[in-house]
């Protein structure tokens, strides 16, 4: 994510776009279903994205299952894994926003100039 920052609201909107609601406590639920969410991820996220990898594992595992109880457990694990993927993305965003690189990028983008004693010119 170096050099790139997203507002956390944008990240949560991305989650909604794939059918996942996430609240401020990093809890969530599928808007429609786990399978719809996985399909949207596989169609819209790049293959190197962690959510894509999570959805691919879920989809492949789902094809191998036969019992409904195992399917419910698999869907719960898929939800937990997606929430973790988004938690890591949000954490990376916060870390970048607080980094020297982000501060420097902001100063350059806004063309800030400073006096010798560090005041904004």
Buried (B, 14 or more C-beta within 10 A) or exposed (E): EEEEBBEBEEBBEBBEEBBBEBEEEEEBEBBEEBBEBBBBBBEBBEEEBBBBBBBBBBBEBBEEEEEEEEBEEBBEBBBEBBBEBBEEBBEBBEEBBEEEEBEEBEEEEEEEEEEEEEEEE
